Structures are given as C-alpha cells and as structure tokens.
Amino acid sequence: MPIVQVSVWKGMTAENKKKTVEGITKVFEEIGVPKEAVEIVIYESPKENWATGGQLHSERLAHVKSL
C-alpha cells in the first residue's frame, strides 16, 4: 500500500486538494495499484516556515498574492 506525503503552503483550496489526490491516485491506478490501497497525507506549512536558497518564501514571494 503506497503512502504519499504531499507538502504544500498553507491555504491550498479544498478543490485543489481534491484534484491533487485524484491525480496522484490515478497515477498509481495506471500502474496496477487499486485506488483503495493509495493513502495520501497533505501537510500544510505557512510560507514563513519554508525557505529556498536561504530566503523565506514569505519574503521571497511577498509580491505574489495567489501563492
């Protein structure tokens, strides 16, 4: 049974979470894994707890409102 862990920024909509888990499940189904066996956990983290290149995403992406 695969367990998939997905990390995203806090604020992902329920609709986008639904699309994400449906898409991930479909990939496993395509390789023969029954959808009932696919478990997915979504972890949300605020942008100020996530960094790339030594810069917090809350600062790096402050100008982008939709992320």
Secondary structure, DSSP 8 states (H G I E B T S, - for coil): --EEEEEEETT--HHHHHHHHHHHHHHHHHTT--GGG-EEEEEEE-GGG-EETTEEHHHHTTT-S--
